Amino acid sequence: MNAFNEATARAYMDAGASFVLVGADVALLARGSEALADKFIPTNPDGGAPLGGTGDAPSSY
């Protein structure tokens, strides 16, 4: 079964599923990349777009 939501995954397991997919490689890669970018791309103090950018992409692109 494919469940990216914890409650859904647990419901499948409670129903007897023996294999439940709880994540995807592309999602893990994306979240890891976002976390790394957050460490190196400063944002405006108000939480807006990255400094020097429009919000679409960092100014270094």
N, C-alpha and C positions, 0 to 999 in steps of 0.2 A: 504494500500500500504506500501511497505517496502522501505525506502530510507535513506541511511546513509550519503548522501551528501546533504547539505543544498539547493543547486540549484535544485536538483532533487525533493526534498521534496516540495519545493515551487511550482515547476511546477505541481506536482500532486495536490496540494491544489488549484492552479489557475484553474486546469482542472475540479475541483469540488469534489475531493476526500474529504470525511468527516472524515476519520481516516487515519493518516499517521504515521507510525512508523519511528522515527528519530534516534533511538539508540538501542543498545542491552545490556542486563544486563551483559553479559560476556565481552563486550568491555568496559563498564563503570568500571567494576571491574578491568580489566587489566590496564586501564589508571590510575586509582586511585592507584593501587599497584605500578606501575612504578613511579608515582609522589612521593609516600612515600619512595620508595627505593632510589630515587634521593636525598632525604634529609639526608639519613644515610649512603650511600655507596659512599665514596669519589672517584673521577675519577682523572686520570692523568691530569695535567695542559694543555696538548696538546689535551684534549678531547678524548683520547684513552680509552682503556680498564680500568675497575676498578683497583685501586691500588692493587697489589698482585694477580691479576687474569689474565686470558687469554682472557677475553671478552665473554667467553661462560657462565660463572656463577660467582657470587661473590665468593671470596676465603673462605667465611664462610660456603659454602655448603658442 
